[in-house]
């Protein structure tokens, strides 16, 4: 079934083949490249992001965005000394969605040199900044809410494919309004920044990540962990904040946070909103039961 559909796509693309340097079909959930070899469809062991010389999924993965939102996206990316314009187009097969990636080498047409002749590295830095801005919270410099809705579906899909669990932790600073009212909003910003750093430094497992959900709420995702491991991580994060003395200007004080943990082995039809809602309910329970505690 798939091999004919893939071949039909490739046949239709022949008319524009010379406009691009690389055309490939990828499955962004499985992170595989799909091709047609004779009559056999192959999903290459090579991961789709290996082309960029990276060892992890791109933060600004437009193929995943195209897959989730069913829209075409374009971005600049670089591989070694070459710069590409990448277009990601979602394509619906009989029972799954794949993404057509069109890569155009724009190295010679886009690179400009500075006074010291170091044009290409500076362009690489610019591309990194552009791709980071879309998913970074400007205050805390961790991932933002948009990243949650881009990355969490990938973690859910991976957990479903591997039959592993995934946990999300919702964390909320206790009585944060009192911090702003007592010490001022600049101190409040300092508390948010400090909490974000404590959360980030407390995640030791590869694949774990934290994002600012909004206000003083943060969401931590722990792919592949058991409920016990996720709960231990939340407890360690809670203790690290409880024992940390805030110091901003003339002020010295401590704050605490409450944590809600939700762990599940997801099904293919599970939505990330469902997971976030369940973690939020556990967070509400932690608040109701006295704050500065973990509920799982």
PyMOL commands that set and color helices and strands:
alter all, ss='L'
color gray80, all
select helices_A, chain A and resi 2-19+48-52+62-69+107-110+119-133+145-162+176-183+185-201+227-242+272-288
alter helices_A, ss='H'
color red, helices_A
select strands_A, chain A and resi 22-27+32-37+40-47+73-79+82-92+97-105+166-173+209-214+217-223+246-248+251-253+257-264+294-295
alter strands_A, ss='S'
color yellow, strands_A
deselect
rebuild
show_as cartoon
